[in-house]
Amino acid sequence: MSSGPSTSPSTPFAESAAPPILARVLALLAIVVAGLCGGLIGYAVMDLQCEDGCTTTAGIVGVLSAAGAAFGVAIVAVLALRAMAEWEATQAREATE
């Protein structure tokens, strides 16, 4: 006999503080789109600046730009998802009072 938590089907699940699935999917999509746009912009700017057709350097700058843009949007997305979760928790707490 174990003294661990019960996993019987009659036990109700605790509500998660995580944001809805749709919000998380949209945040991931925004991060991917920002990475693609950042990469394309970085590559295009470097390709225009280089006169000798240095595609390797343009590719490296494109990858770094993609990573930077994706990282920046990821920070904003995480902050927005946390704010959304806290907002919902506050509304639920006020509704029970």
GIPETA-V194549 format. One record per residue. N is the residue number from 1. SS is DSSP state (alpha for helix, beta for strand, coil for the rest). Layout:
n | ss
N | SS
N | SS
//
This chain:
n | ss
1 | coil
2 | coil
3 | coil
4 | coil
5 | coil
6 | coil
7 | coil
8 | coil
9 | coil
10 | coil
11 | coil
12 | coil
13 | coil
14 | coil
15 | coil
16 | coil
17 | coil
18 | coil
19 | coil
20 | coil
21 | alpha
22 | alpha
23 | alpha
24 | alpha
25 | alpha
26 | alpha
27 | alpha
28 | alpha
29 | alpha
30 | alpha
31 | alpha
32 | alpha
33 | alpha
34 | alpha
35 | alpha
36 | alpha
37 | alpha
38 | alpha
39 | alpha
40 | alpha
41 | alpha
42 | alpha
43 | alpha
44 | alpha
45 | alpha
46 | alpha
47 | alpha
48 | alpha
49 | alpha
50 | coil
51 | coil
52 | coil
53 | coil
54 | coil
55 | alpha
56 | alpha
57 | alpha
58 | alpha
59 | alpha
60 | alpha
61 | alpha
62 | alpha
63 | alpha
64 | alpha
65 | alpha
66 | alpha
67 | alpha
68 | alpha
69 | alpha
70 | alpha
71 | alpha
72 | alpha
73 | alpha
74 | alpha
75 | alpha
76 | alpha
77 | alpha
78 | alpha
79 | alpha
80 | alpha
81 | alpha
82 | alpha
83 | alpha
84 | alpha
85 | alpha
86 | alpha
87 | alpha
88 | alpha
89 | alpha
90 | alpha
91 | alpha
92 | alpha
93 | alpha
94 | alpha
95 | alpha
96 | alpha
97 | coil
//
